[in-house]
Amino acid sequence: MKIWVKFVAKDLTEGLTNGDYEVAEGATVLDVIRTCENVCGVTLPPDRYKDFQYILNDKAAQGYTPVPDGARLYVLHAVLGG
């Protein structure tokens, strides 16, 4: 499957690049991020994923959300509240 990814949280993504990525059928949002890491030769710290908020095809998503073929995924800063 081909997924388009935009990393808006550039200061947290350590060199992950925007663009199209090939992922396996049934991939989740976190699977897509891990694929991006592998393709770009980047390893994010294990706790980094909690710093992200995901928008998948214009709807909020979680790391475990399945990603359909042709999806558009935005990776943003998580919103901190108080």
Secondary structure by P-SEA (a helix, b strand, c coil): cbbbbbcccccccccccbbbbbbcccccaaaaaaaaaaaacccccccccccbbbbccccccccccccccbbbbbbbcccccc
